[in-house]
Amino acid sequence: MNQKMKEDGITPKETRYQTEKQFLRDAIDDAASTARSPEEFSKILDEKYHIIFKISRNRYSYLHPGRKKYITGRNLGTRYTEDFLLKAFEENTKSHREQKEEILEQQTPNTSTDLPTVPFSDTSAIPAPFIFIKSDLRLVIDLQTCIKAQQSEAYAQKVKLTNLKQMAQTVAYIQEHGYDSLEDFHAALNQASDQTSASRKSLKDTEQQLKDVNEQIHFTGQYLAYKNVYADYRKSRNKEKFYEEHRAELSLYDTALRTLKEKSGGNKLPSMKALYAEKDQLIELRDRQREDFSNHRDYERELRTVSANIEMILGKNREQEQQLEKNQDL
């Protein structure tokens, strides 16, 4: 019958069961956008929406606050099943870990006196003690000159063998990537830093857009779930009594409608289908941007490690020169 009405251009009225299912979908979407485990997911559904979450034989089911019978995730759609949600928890955990690492990285200064390890294609080939390589790159020549000075008898005991290995890795890295001068290397580092910042900003913008769409989906579902209650209120003869008996539902309806109007800016409210389509696009874009940001961040970290090693090598040489000058004055 509904199909016939649609063919005639009439939109059939949603049943209470259909609106309850939509309420569950919206609540699950909201909880799944931040939860990192089934336990956290269950807690959000219970505290925020009074929905009871159950796992039976590895299958997810949900109990609407106004029903006595559970609805399975498969009955709601593929986005609400255990397979899809477990992947969502995994992605949220990964995103949270990356954000935490980023904060710690910004807050923790490098106080180590040892040289950081440089990523290199074949570290087993790095000789010890240091073996000099022939190069036309000025930066490689300068670094090797400093290292050679550090291997003098008066200074050798102060230089750790592990540091000599890492010095060799640093020189080999500079040679491999063709940095002719310190200015060339710093230009590459600055460019990598700018690319990391740009990719981070793009990711944050997309995550904010996704959050906004999730809120719209949530309030659209809330609006649809209680739309019939509001219609009954409008038709009731004793509105004061009806309002007192359905105060909570009418309040949720009013909040949803007011929020949606604010977000739409006076424009037509988007359909649930359009919101889900936009959400899927944003999730796909976010996943690509996460990978892009991770790659840029790893490359910048690699260059910063090399930069620290360069500064350490050149700094040790300056320290040695100052010490020699001091001894000569004595």
PAPA-635869 format. One record per residue (C-alpha): y, z, x negated; residue in one letter; residue number from 1. Coordinates in nm, 4 decimals, decimal comma, padded with zeros to 6 digits. Layout:
@Y = Y	Z = Z	X = X	torlum = a	tortor = NUM
...
! end
This chain:
@Y = 00,0000	Z = 00,0000	X = 00,0000	torlum = m	tortor = 1
@Y = 00,2403	Z = 00,0859	X = -00,2824	torlum = n	tortor = 2
@Y = 00,1684	Z = -00,2506	X = -00,4424	torlum = q	tortor = 3
@Y = 00,2533	Z = -00,4281	X = -00,1145	torlum = k	tortor = 4
@Y = 00,5808	Z = -00,2328	X = -00,0899	torlum = m	tortor = 5
@Y = 00,6725	Z = -00,3307	X = -00,4472	torlum = k	tortor = 6
@Y = 00,6030	Z = -00,6962	X = -00,3672	torlum = e	tortor = 7
@Y = 00,8384	Z = -00,6671	X = -00,0689	torlum = d	tortor = 8
@Y = 01,1110	Z = -00,5251	X = -00,2945	torlum = g	tortor = 9
@Y = 01,0734	Z = -00,1665	X = -00,1707	torlum = i	tortor = 10
@Y = 01,0403	Z = 00,1202	X = -00,4179	torlum = t	tortor = 11
@Y = 00,7714	Z = 00,3582	X = -00,2900	torlum = p	tortor = 12
@Y = 00,8526	Z = 00,7288	X = -00,2876	torlum = k	tortor = 13
@Y = 00,6766	Z = 00,9247	X = -00,5589	torlum = e	tortor = 14
@Y = 00,4265	Z = 01,1858	X = -00,4424	torlum = t	tortor = 15
@Y = 00,4588	Z = 01,5471	X = -00,5559	torlum = r	tortor = 16
@Y = 00,1504	Z = 01,4943	X = -00,7756	torlum = y	tortor = 17
@Y = 00,3197	Z = 01,1993	X = -00,9485	torlum = q	tortor = 18
@Y = 00,6375	Z = 01,3979	X = -01,0166	torlum = t	tortor = 19
@Y = 00,4330	Z = 01,6916	X = -01,1458	torlum = e	tortor = 20
@Y = 00,2559	Z = 01,4579	X = -01,3883	torlum = k	tortor = 21
@Y = 00,5905	Z = 01,3276	X = -01,5067	torlum = q	tortor = 22
@Y = 00,7143	Z = 01,6833	X = -01,5552	torlum = f	tortor = 23
@Y = 00,4102	Z = 01,7484	X = -01,7767	torlum = l	tortor = 24
@Y = 00,4689	Z = 01,4284	X = -01,9764	torlum = r	tortor = 25
@Y = 00,8325	Z = 01,5164	X = -02,0439	torlum = d	tortor = 26
@Y = 00,7507	Z = 01,8734	X = -02,1435	torlum = a	tortor = 27
@Y = 00,4703	Z = 01,7560	X = -02,3748	torlum = i	tortor = 28
@Y = 00,6982	Z = 01,4966	X = -02,5359	torlum = d	tortor = 29
@Y = 00,9570	Z = 01,7641	X = -02,6024	torlum = d	tortor = 30
@Y = 00,7073	Z = 02,0127	X = -02,7488	torlum = a	tortor = 31
@Y = 00,5325	Z = 01,7450	X = -02,9565	torlum = a	tortor = 32
@Y = 00,8615	Z = 01,6398	X = -03,1172	torlum = s	tortor = 33
@Y = 00,8784	Z = 01,9667	X = -03,3174	torlum = t	tortor = 34
@Y = 00,5375	Z = 02,1421	X = -03,3058	torlum = a	tortor = 35
@Y = 00,3315	Z = 02,1415	X = -03,6270	torlum = r	tortor = 36
@Y = 00,0065	Z = 02,2758	X = -03,4831	torlum = s	tortor = 37
@Y = -00,1764	Z = 02,3103	X = -03,1487	torlum = p	tortor = 38
@Y = -00,0879	Z = 02,6810	X = -03,1510	torlum = e	tortor = 39
@Y = 00,2851	Z = 02,6152	X = -03,1872	torlum = e	tortor = 40
@Y = 00,2581	Z = 02,3352	X = -02,9307	torlum = f	tortor = 41
@Y = 00,0933	Z = 02,5728	X = -02,6806	torlum = s	tortor = 42
@Y = 00,3594	Z = 02,8386	X = -02,7400	torlum = k	tortor = 43
@Y = 00,6477	Z = 02,5961	X = -02,6702	torlum = i	tortor = 44
@Y = 00,4850	Z = 02,4691	X = -02,3495	torlum = l	tortor = 45
@Y = 00,4244	Z = 02,8235	X = -02,2270	torlum = d	tortor = 46
@Y = 00,7598	Z = 02,9805	X = -02,3170	torlum = e	tortor = 47
@Y = 00,9832	Z = 02,6870	X = -02,2286	torlum = k	tortor = 48
@Y = 00,8031	Z = 02,5229	X = -01,9362	torlum = y	tortor = 49
@Y = 00,5428	Z = 02,7791	X = -01,8205	torlum = h	tortor = 50
@Y = 00,2718	Z = 02,5184	X = -01,8763	torlum = i	tortor = 51
@Y = -00,0712	Z = 02,6450	X = -01,9819	torlum = i	tortor = 52
@Y = -00,2332	Z = 02,4373	X = -02,2560	torlum = f	tortor = 53
@Y = -00,6125	Z = 02,4328	X = -02,2920	torlum = k	tortor = 54
@Y = -00,8530	Z = 02,2770	X = -02,5419	torlum = i	tortor = 55
@Y = -01,2056	Z = 02,2228	X = -02,4137	torlum = s	tortor = 56
@Y = -01,4605	Z = 02,0226	X = -02,6151	torlum = r	tortor = 57
@Y = -01,1712	Z = 01,8957	X = -02,8304	torlum = n	tortor = 58
@Y = -00,9983	Z = 01,7547	X = -02,5213	torlum = r	tortor = 59
@Y = -00,6475	Z = 01,8578	X = -02,4201	torlum = y	tortor = 60
@Y = -00,5639	Z = 01,9697	X = -02,0645	torlum = s	tortor = 61
@Y = -00,2472	Z = 02,1055	X = -01,9039	torlum = y	tortor = 62
@Y = -00,1817	Z = 02,3304	X = -01,6063	torlum = l	tortor = 63
@Y = 00,1426	Z = 02,2653	X = -01,4194	torlum = h	tortor = 64
@Y = 00,3187	Z = 02,5913	X = -01,3145	torlum = p	tortor = 65
@Y = 00,2948	Z = 02,4842	X = -00,9505	torlum = g	tortor = 66
@Y = -00,0729	Z = 02,3822	X = -00,9550	torlum = r	tortor = 67
@Y = -00,4107	Z = 02,5540	X = -00,9771	torlum = k	tortor = 68
@Y = -00,6042	Z = 02,2663	X = -01,1331	torlum = k	tortor = 69
@Y = -00,5679	Z = 02,1352	X = -01,4892	torlum = y	tortor = 70
@Y = -00,4669	Z = 01,7750	X = -01,5583	torlum = i	tortor = 71
@Y = -00,6289	Z = 01,6136	X = -01,8632	torlum = t	tortor = 72
@Y = -00,4289	Z = 01,4428	X = -02,1339	torlum = g	tortor = 73
@Y = -00,6132	Z = 01,1177	X = -02,0686	torlum = r	tortor = 74
@Y = -00,4993	Z = 01,1316	X = -01,7067	torlum = n	tortor = 75
@Y = -00,1397	Z = 01,1489	X = -01,8285	torlum = l	tortor = 76
@Y = -00,1682	Z = 00,8663	X = -02,0834	torlum = g	tortor = 77
@Y = -00,2671	Z = 00,7996	X = -02,4450	torlum = t	tortor = 78
@Y = 00,0452	Z = 00,9773	X = -02,5758	torlum = r	tortor = 79
@Y = -00,0858	Z = 01,3077	X = -02,4380	torlum = y	tortor = 80
@Y = -00,4376	Z = 01,3060	X = -02,5773	torlum = t	tortor = 81
@Y = -00,5666	Z = 01,5020	X = -02,8741	torlum = e	tortor = 82
@Y = -00,5743	Z = 01,2017	X = -03,1123	torlum = d	tortor = 83
@Y = -00,2099	Z = 01,1078	X = -03,0633	torlum = f	tortor = 84
@Y = -00,0798	Z = 01,4656	X = -03,0657	torlum = l	tortor = 85
@Y = -00,2711	Z = 01,5700	X = -03,3779	torlum = l	tortor = 86
@Y = -00,1048	Z = 01,2814	X = -03,5619	torlum = k	tortor = 87
@Y = 00,2330	Z = 01,3973	X = -03,4271	torlum = a	tortor = 88
@Y = 00,1698	Z = 01,7522	X = -03,5558	torlum = f	tortor = 89
@Y = 00,0778	Z = 01,6065	X = -03,8941	torlum = e	tortor = 90
@Y = 00,3976	Z = 01,4011	X = -03,9096	torlum = e	tortor = 91
@Y = 00,6096	Z = 01,7030	X = -03,8101	torlum = n	tortor = 92
@Y = 00,4434	Z = 01,9128	X = -04,0802	torlum = t	tortor = 93
@Y = 00,5107	Z = 01,6437	X = -04,3405	torlum = k	tortor = 94
@Y = 00,8748	Z = 01,6115	X = -04,2342	torlum = s	tortor = 95
@Y = 00,9243	Z = 01,9897	X = -04,2421	torlum = h	tortor = 96
@Y = 00,7674	Z = 02,0147	X = -04,5882	torlum = r	tortor = 97
@Y = 00,9881	Z = 01,7357	X = -04,7245	torlum = e	tortor = 98
@Y = 01,3018	Z = 01,8992	X = -04,5848	torlum = q	tortor = 99
@Y = 01,1998	Z = 02,2354	X = -04,7347	torlum = k	tortor = 100
@Y = 01,1320	Z = 02,0764	X = -05,0757	torlum = e	tortor = 101
@Y = 01,4678	Z = 01,9022	X = -05,0615	torlum = e	tortor = 102
@Y = 01,6497	Z = 02,2320	X = -04,9919	torlum = i	tortor = 103
@Y = 01,4615	Z = 02,4134	X = -05,2697	torlum = l	tortor = 104
@Y = 01,5319	Z = 02,1299	X = -05,5112	torlum = e	tortor = 105
@Y = 01,9050	Z = 02,1538	X = -05,4400	torlum = q	tortor = 106
@Y = 01,9105	Z = 02,5342	X = -05,4742	torlum = q	tortor = 107
@Y = 01,6878	Z = 02,5827	X = -05,7810	torlum = t	tortor = 108
@Y = 01,8534	Z = 02,5135	X = -06,1192	torlum = p	tortor = 109
@Y = 01,6441	Z = 02,3916	X = -06,4112	torlum = n	tortor = 110
@Y = 01,6504	Z = 02,6801	X = -06,6611	torlum = t	tortor = 111
@Y = 01,3452	Z = 02,5749	X = -06,8621	torlum = s	tortor = 112
@Y = 01,3886	Z = 02,5172	X = -07,2355	torlum = t	tortor = 113
@Y = 01,0929	Z = 02,2784	X = -07,2399	torlum = d	tortor = 114
@Y = 01,1352	Z = 01,9102	X = -07,1697	torlum = l	tortor = 115
@Y = 01,0248	Z = 01,7923	X = -06,8233	torlum = p	tortor = 116
@Y = 00,7351	Z = 01,5499	X = -06,8225	torlum = t	tortor = 117
@Y = 00,8310	Z = 01,1848	X = -06,7860	torlum = v	tortor = 118
@Y = 00,6147	Z = 00,9690	X = -06,5568	torlum = p	tortor = 119
@Y = 00,4629	Z = 00,7011	X = -06,7783	torlum = f	tortor = 120
@Y = 00,2069	Z = 00,4299	X = -06,7242	torlum = s	tortor = 121
@Y = -00,0381	Z = 00,5539	X = -06,9894	torlum = d	tortor = 122
@Y = 00,0275	Z = 00,9028	X = -07,1194	torlum = t	tortor = 123
@Y = -00,3001	Z = 00,9055	X = -07,3104	torlum = s	tortor = 124
@Y = -00,1491	Z = 00,6469	X = -07,5440	torlum = a	tortor = 125
@Y = 00,1417	Z = 00,8741	X = -07,6390	torlum = i	tortor = 126
@Y = 00,0884	Z = 00,9752	X = -08,0015	torlum = p	tortor = 127
@Y = 00,1307	Z = 01,3227	X = -08,1489	torlum = a	tortor = 128
@Y = 00,3059	Z = 01,3892	X = -08,3735	torlum = p	tortor = 129
@Y = 00,5796	Z = 01,1420	X = -08,2840	torlum = f	tortor = 130
@Y = 00,5319	Z = 00,7809	X = -08,3982	torlum = i	tortor = 131
@Y = 00,8462	Z = 00,5702	X = -08,4074	torlum = f	tortor = 132
@Y = 00,8611	Z = 00,2295	X = -08,2410	torlum = i	tortor = 133
@Y = 01,0634	Z = -00,0742	X = -08,3402	torlum = k	tortor = 134
@Y = 01,3308	Z = -00,1537	X = -08,0833	torlum = s	tortor = 135
@Y = 01,6558	Z = -00,3471	X = -08,0447	torlum = d	tortor = 136
@Y = 01,7778	Z = -00,1136	X = -07,7676	torlum = l	tortor = 137
@Y = 02,0627	Z = 00,1045	X = -07,8897	torlum = r	tortor = 138
@Y = 01,9608	Z = 00,4011	X = -07,6732	torlum = l	tortor = 139
@Y = 01,6068	Z = 00,3962	X = -07,8125	torlum = v	tortor = 140
@Y = 01,7456	Z = 00,3808	X = -08,1676	torlum = i	tortor = 141
@Y = 01,9812	Z = 00,6730	X = -08,1017	torlum = d	tortor = 142
@Y = 01,7069	Z = 00,8854	X = -07,9495	torlum = l	tortor = 143
@Y = 01,4650	Z = 00,8167	X = -08,2318	torlum = q	tortor = 144
@Y = 01,7341	Z = 00,8999	X = -08,4877	torlum = t	tortor = 145
@Y = 01,7829	Z = 01,2377	X = -08,3213	torlum = c	tortor = 146
@Y = 01,4092	Z = 01,3022	X = -08,3041	torlum = i	tortor = 147
@Y = 01,3681	Z = 01,2096	X = -08,6701	torlum = k	tortor = 148
@Y = 01,6320	Z = 01,4662	X = -08,7636	torlum = a	tortor = 149
@Y = 01,4467	Z = 01,7282	X = -08,5601	torlum = q	tortor = 150
@Y = 01,1282	Z = 01,6642	X = -08,7590	torlum = q	tortor = 151
@Y = 01,2875	Z = 01,7747	X = -09,0864	torlum = s	tortor = 152
@Y = 01,1211	Z = 02,0676	X = -09,2618	torlum = e	tortor = 153
@Y = 01,4104	Z = 02,3015	X = -09,1828	torlum = a	tortor = 154
@Y = 01,3821	Z = 02,2291	X = -08,8096	torlum = y	tortor = 155
@Y = 01,0185	Z = 02,1378	X = -08,7525	torlum = a	tortor = 156
@Y = 00,9021	Z = 02,4892	X = -08,6717	torlum = q	tortor = 157
@Y = 01,1510	Z = 02,5162	X = -08,3845	torlum = k	tortor = 158
@Y = 01,0251	Z = 02,2051	X = -08,2066	torlum = v	tortor = 159
@Y = 00,7148	Z = 02,2484	X = -07,9940	torlum = k	tortor = 160
@Y = 00,4358	Z = 01,9922	X = -08,0184	torlum = l	tortor = 161
@Y = 00,4446	Z = 01,9454	X = -07,6389	torlum = t	tortor = 162
@Y = 00,8144	Z = 01,8639	X = -07,6629	torlum = n	tortor = 163
@Y = 00,7427	Z = 01,5995	X = -07,9272	torlum = l	tortor = 164
@Y = 00,4939	Z = 01,4370	X = -07,6896	torlum = k	tortor = 165
@Y = 00,7489	Z = 01,4375	X = -07,4096	torlum = q	tortor = 166
@Y = 01,0150	Z = 01,2991	X = -07,6416	torlum = m	tortor = 167
@Y = 00,7785	Z = 01,0139	X = -07,7159	torlum = a	tortor = 168
@Y = 00,7265	Z = 00,9559	X = -07,3446	torlum = q	tortor = 169
@Y = 01,1006	Z = 00,9476	X = -07,2907	torlum = t	tortor = 170
@Y = 01,1593	Z = 00,6927	X = -07,5659	torlum = v	tortor = 171
@Y = 00,8705	Z = 00,4796	X = -07,4394	torlum = a	tortor = 172
@Y = 01,0127	Z = 00,4942	X = -07,0843	torlum = y	tortor = 173
@Y = 01,3563	Z = 00,3789	X = -07,2030	torlum = i	tortor = 174
@Y = 01,1939	Z = 00,0960	X = -07,3998	torlum = q	tortor = 175
@Y = 00,9725	Z = -00,0039	X = -07,1060	torlum = e	tortor = 176
@Y = 01,2664	Z = -00,0254	X = -06,8611	torlum = h	tortor = 177
@Y = 01,5088	Z = -00,1874	X = -07,1052	torlum = g	tortor = 178
@Y = 01,8033	Z = 00,0551	X = -07,0988	torlum = y	tortor = 179
@Y = 02,0233	Z = -00,0570	X = -07,3896	torlum = d	tortor = 180
@Y = 02,2744	Z = 00,2294	X = -07,3732	torlum = s	tortor = 181
@Y = 02,3287	Z = 00,5689	X = -07,2162	torlum = l	tortor = 182
@Y = 02,5857	Z = 00,4044	X = -06,9880	torlum = e	tortor = 183
@Y = 02,3208	Z = 00,1574	X = -06,8625	torlum = d	tortor = 184
@Y = 02,0829	Z = 00,4416	X = -06,7891	torlum = f	tortor = 185
@Y = 02,3472	Z = 00,6506	X = -06,6085	torlum = h	tortor = 186
@Y = 02,4449	Z = 00,3462	X = -06,4004	torlum = a	tortor = 187
@Y = 02,0793	Z = 00,3123	X = -06,2901	torlum = a	tortor = 188
@Y = 02,0635	Z = 00,6843	X = -06,2123	torlum = l	tortor = 189
@Y = 02,3834	Z = 00,6727	X = -06,0063	torlum = n	tortor = 190
@Y = 02,2559	Z = 00,3709	X = -05,8147	torlum = q	tortor = 191
@Y = 01,9247	Z = 00,5477	X = -05,7446	torlum = a	tortor = 192
@Y = 02,1129	Z = 00,8559	X = -05,6253	torlum = s	tortor = 193
@Y = 02,3299	Z = 00,6459	X = -05,3925	torlum = d	tortor = 194
@Y = 02,0209	Z = 00,4743	X = -05,2499	torlum = q	tortor = 195
@Y = 01,8533	Z = 00,8096	X = -05,1889	torlum = t	tortor = 196
@Y = 02,1631	Z = 00,9436	X = -05,0118	torlum = s	tortor = 197
@Y = 02,1931	Z = 00,6300	X = -04,7981	torlum = a	tortor = 198
@Y = 01,8257	Z = 00,6361	X = -04,6975	torlum = s	tortor = 199
@Y = 01,8496	Z = 01,0097	X = -04,6206	torlum = r	tortor = 200
@Y = 02,1524	Z = 00,9501	X = -04,3958	torlum = k	tortor = 201
@Y = 01,9795	Z = 00,6638	X = -04,2131	torlum = s	tortor = 202
@Y = 01,6748	Z = 00,8840	X = -04,1549	torlum = l	tortor = 203
@Y = 01,8881	Z = 01,1746	X = -04,0267	torlum = k	tortor = 204
@Y = 02,0763	Z = 00,9417	X = -03,7892	torlum = d	tortor = 205
@Y = 01,7512	Z = 00,8049	X = -03,6465	torlum = t	tortor = 206
@Y = 01,6059	Z = 01,1552	X = -03,6083	torlum = e	tortor = 207
@Y = 01,9182	Z = 01,2582	X = -03,4161	torlum = q	tortor = 208
@Y = 01,8890	Z = 00,9513	X = -03,1909	torlum = q	tortor = 209
@Y = 01,5237	Z = 01,0380	X = -03,1306	torlum = l	tortor = 210
@Y = 01,6207	Z = 01,3948	X = -03,0427	torlum = k	tortor = 211
@Y = 01,8794	Z = 01,2659	X = -02,7930	torlum = d	tortor = 212
@Y = 01,6258	Z = 01,0326	X = -02,6305	torlum = v	tortor = 213
@Y = 01,3713	Z = 01,3147	X = -02,6053	torlum = n	tortor = 214
@Y = 01,6334	Z = 01,5256	X = -02,4285	torlum = e	tortor = 215
@Y = 01,7067	Z = 01,2415	X = -02,1881	torlum = q	tortor = 216
@Y = 01,3349	Z = 01,2014	X = -02,1172	torlum = i	tortor = 217
@Y = 01,3024	Z = 01,5748	X = -02,0599	torlum = h	tortor = 218
@Y = 01,5939	Z = 01,5977	X = -01,8168	torlum = f	tortor = 219
@Y = 01,5001	Z = 01,2734	X = -01,6415	torlum = t	tortor = 220
@Y = 01,1538	Z = 01,4150	X = -01,5798	torlum = g	tortor = 221
@Y = 01,3060	Z = 01,7426	X = -01,4615	torlum = q	tortor = 222
@Y = 01,5362	Z = 01,5505	X = -01,2286	torlum = y	tortor = 223
@Y = 01,2484	Z = 01,3487	X = -01,0812	torlum = l	tortor = 224
@Y = 01,0242	Z = 01,6551	X = -01,0519	torlum = a	tortor = 225
@Y = 01,2708	Z = 01,8341	X = -00,8223	torlum = y	tortor = 226
@Y = 01,4365	Z = 01,5381	X = -00,6548	torlum = k	tortor = 227
@Y = 01,2201	Z = 01,5792	X = -00,3463	torlum = n	tortor = 228
@Y = 01,3086	Z = 01,9484	X = -00,3228	torlum = v	tortor = 229
@Y = 01,6765	Z = 01,8583	X = -00,3234	torlum = y	tortor = 230
@Y = 01,6168	Z = 01,5934	X = -00,0553	torlum = a	tortor = 231
@Y = 01,4398	Z = 01,8521	X = 00,1598	torlum = d	tortor = 232
@Y = 01,7315	Z = 02,0887	X = 00,1056	torlum = y	tortor = 233
@Y = 01,9770	Z = 01,8251	X = 00,2259	torlum = r	tortor = 234
@Y = 01,7696	Z = 01,7701	X = 00,5416	torlum = k	tortor = 235
@Y = 01,7056	Z = 02,1374	X = 00,6147	torlum = s	tortor = 236
@Y = 01,8728	Z = 02,2964	X = 00,9155	torlum = r	tortor = 237
@Y = 01,9059	Z = 02,6367	X = 00,7540	torlum = n	tortor = 238
@Y = 02,0380	Z = 02,5418	X = 00,4104	torlum = k	tortor = 239
@Y = 02,1163	Z = 02,8992	X = 00,3074	torlum = e	tortor = 240
@Y = 01,7583	Z = 03,0147	X = 00,3679	torlum = k	tortor = 241
@Y = 01,6100	Z = 02,7035	X = 00,2056	torlum = f	tortor = 242
@Y = 01,8327	Z = 02,7530	X = -00,1002	torlum = y	tortor = 243
@Y = 01,7276	Z = 03,1159	X = -00,1421	torlum = e	tortor = 244
@Y = 01,3600	Z = 03,0184	X = -00,1207	torlum = e	tortor = 245
@Y = 01,3969	Z = 02,7317	X = -00,3717	torlum = h	tortor = 246
@Y = 01,6790	Z = 02,8591	X = -00,5889	torlum = r	tortor = 247
@Y = 01,4927	Z = 02,8009	X = -00,9192	torlum = a	tortor = 248
@Y = 01,3899	Z = 02,4416	X = -00,8374	torlum = e	tortor = 249
@Y = 01,7367	Z = 02,3480	X = -00,7098	torlum = l	tortor = 250
@Y = 01,8973	Z = 02,5024	X = -01,0182	torlum = s	tortor = 251
@Y = 01,6712	Z = 02,2943	X = -01,2463	torlum = l	tortor = 252
@Y = 01,7545	Z = 01,9821	X = -01,0448	torlum = y	tortor = 253
@Y = 02,1275	Z = 02,0505	X = -01,0685	torlum = d	tortor = 254
@Y = 02,1102	Z = 02,1170	X = -01,4444	torlum = t	tortor = 255
@Y = 01,9126	Z = 01,7971	X = -01,5058	torlum = a	tortor = 256
@Y = 02,1451	Z = 01,5804	X = -01,2984	torlum = l	tortor = 257
@Y = 02,4592	Z = 01,7247	X = -01,4570	torlum = r	tortor = 258
@Y = 02,3207	Z = 01,6817	X = -01,8105	torlum = t	tortor = 259
@Y = 02,2113	Z = 01,3227	X = -01,7475	torlum = l	tortor = 260
@Y = 02,5530	Z = 01,2293	X = -01,6104	torlum = k	tortor = 261
@Y = 02,7198	Z = 01,3787	X = -01,9177	torlum = e	tortor = 262
@Y = 02,4905	Z = 01,1860	X = -02,1522	torlum = k	tortor = 263
@Y = 02,5316	Z = 00,8567	X = -01,9640	torlum = s	tortor = 264
@Y = 02,9121	Z = 00,8736	X = -01,9818	torlum = g	tortor = 265
@Y = 02,9436	Z = 00,7423	X = -01,6279	torlum = g	tortor = 266
@Y = 02,7043	Z = 00,4528	X = -01,6841	torlum = n	tortor = 267
@Y = 02,3849	Z = 00,3887	X = -01,4902	torlum = k	tortor = 268
@Y = 02,1056	Z = 00,6281	X = -01,5822	torlum = l	tortor = 269
@Y = 01,8279	Z = 00,4561	X = -01,7821	torlum = p	tortor = 270
@Y = 01,4808	Z = 00,4411	X = -01,6310	torlum = s	tortor = 271
@Y = 01,1954	Z = 00,6446	X = -01,7725	torlum = m	tortor = 272
@Y = 01,0285	Z = 00,3197	X = -01,8816	torlum = k	tortor = 273
@Y = 01,3375	Z = 00,2176	X = -02,0801	torlum = a	tortor = 274
@Y = 01,3619	Z = 00,5630	X = -02,2404	torlum = l	tortor = 275
@Y = 00,9986	Z = 00,5566	X = -02,3511	torlum = y	tortor = 276
@Y = 01,0425	Z = 00,2045	X = -02,4916	torlum = a	tortor = 277
@Y = 01,3477	Z = 00,3226	X = -02,6893	torlum = e	tortor = 278
@Y = 01,1558	Z = 00,6286	X = -02,8082	torlum = k	tortor = 279
@Y = 00,8661	Z = 00,4159	X = -02,9362	torlum = d	tortor = 280
@Y = 01,1103	Z = 00,1941	X = -03,1275	torlum = q	tortor = 281
@Y = 01,2841	Z = 00,4951	X = -03,2814	torlum = l	tortor = 282
@Y = 00,9538	Z = 00,6531	X = -03,3865	torlum = i	tortor = 283
@Y = 00,8510	Z = 00,3293	X = -03,5564	torlum = e	tortor = 284
@Y = 01,1912	Z = 00,3054	X = -03,7301	torlum = l	tortor = 285
@Y = 01,1786	Z = 00,6740	X = -03,8325	torlum = r	tortor = 286
@Y = 00,8349	Z = 00,6326	X = -03,9919	torlum = d	tortor = 287
@Y = 00,9557	Z = 00,3343	X = -04,1966	torlum = r	tortor = 288
@Y = 01,2682	Z = 00,5219	X = -04,3015	torlum = q	tortor = 289
@Y = 01,0653	Z = 00,8276	X = -04,4042	torlum = r	tortor = 290
@Y = 00,8596	Z = 00,6135	X = -04,6389	torlum = e	tortor = 291
@Y = 01,1719	Z = 00,4412	X = -04,7711	torlum = d	tortor = 292
@Y = 01,3467	Z = 00,7747	X = -04,8309	torlum = f	tortor = 293
@Y = 01,0391	Z = 00,9191	X = -05,0024	torlum = s	tortor = 294
@Y = 01,0215	Z = 00,6216	X = -05,2413	torlum = n	tortor = 295
@Y = 01,3927	Z = 00,6391	X = -05,3282	torlum = h	tortor = 296
@Y = 01,3774	Z = 01,0164	X = -05,3753	torlum = r	tortor = 297
@Y = 01,0736	Z = 00,9937	X = -05,6057	torlum = d	tortor = 298
@Y = 01,2428	Z = 00,7265	X = -05,8177	torlum = y	tortor = 299
@Y = 01,5620	Z = 00,9324	X = -05,8445	torlum = e	tortor = 300
@Y = 01,3572	Z = 01,2373	X = -05,9484	torlum = r	tortor = 301
@Y = 01,1874	Z = 01,0261	X = -06,2144	torlum = e	tortor = 302
@Y = 01,5212	Z = 00,9150	X = -06,3570	torlum = l	tortor = 303
@Y = 01,6605	Z = 01,2690	X = -06,3461	torlum = r	tortor = 304
@Y = 01,3592	Z = 01,3870	X = -06,5452	torlum = t	tortor = 305
@Y = 01,4288	Z = 01,1194	X = -06,8051	torlum = v	tortor = 306
@Y = 01,7980	Z = 01,2144	X = -06,8010	torlum = s	tortor = 307
@Y = 01,7130	Z = 01,5798	X = -06,8677	torlum = a	tortor = 308
@Y = 01,4901	Z = 01,4746	X = -07,1563	torlum = n	tortor = 309
@Y = 01,7625	Z = 01,2555	X = -07,3060	torlum = i	tortor = 310
@Y = 02,0144	Z = 01,5378	X = -07,2848	torlum = e	tortor = 311
@Y = 01,7640	Z = 01,7764	X = -07,4419	torlum = m	tortor = 312
@Y = 01,6921	Z = 01,5388	X = -07,7329	torlum = i	tortor = 313
@Y = 02,0561	Z = 01,4641	X = -07,8028	torlum = l	tortor = 314
@Y = 02,1496	Z = 01,8290	X = -07,7495	torlum = g	tortor = 315
@Y = 01,8903	Z = 01,9544	X = -07,9982	torlum = k	tortor = 316
@Y = 02,0264	Z = 01,7139	X = -08,2575	torlum = n	tortor = 317
@Y = 02,3809	Z = 01,8453	X = -08,2065	torlum = r	tortor = 318
@Y = 02,2511	Z = 02,2013	X = -08,2357	torlum = e	tortor = 319
@Y = 02,0813	Z = 02,1120	X = -08,5661	torlum = q	tortor = 320
@Y = 02,3968	Z = 01,9517	X = -08,7041	torlum = e	tortor = 321
@Y = 02,6000	Z = 02,2606	X = -08,6126	torlum = q	tortor = 322
@Y = 02,3408	Z = 02,4850	X = -08,7789	torlum = q	tortor = 323
@Y = 02,3446	Z = 02,2746	X = -09,0990	torlum = l	tortor = 324
@Y = 02,7259	Z = 02,2881	X = -09,1072	torlum = e	tortor = 325
@Y = 02,7114	Z = 02,6646	X = -09,0658	torlum = k	tortor = 326
@Y = 02,4610	Z = 02,6992	X = -09,3549	torlum = n	tortor = 327
@Y = 02,6794	Z = 02,4842	X = -09,5807	torlum = q	tortor = 328
@Y = 02,9809	Z = 02,7012	X = -09,5066	torlum = d	tortor = 329
@Y = 02,7795	Z = 03,0062	X = -09,6153	torlum = l	tortor = 330
! end
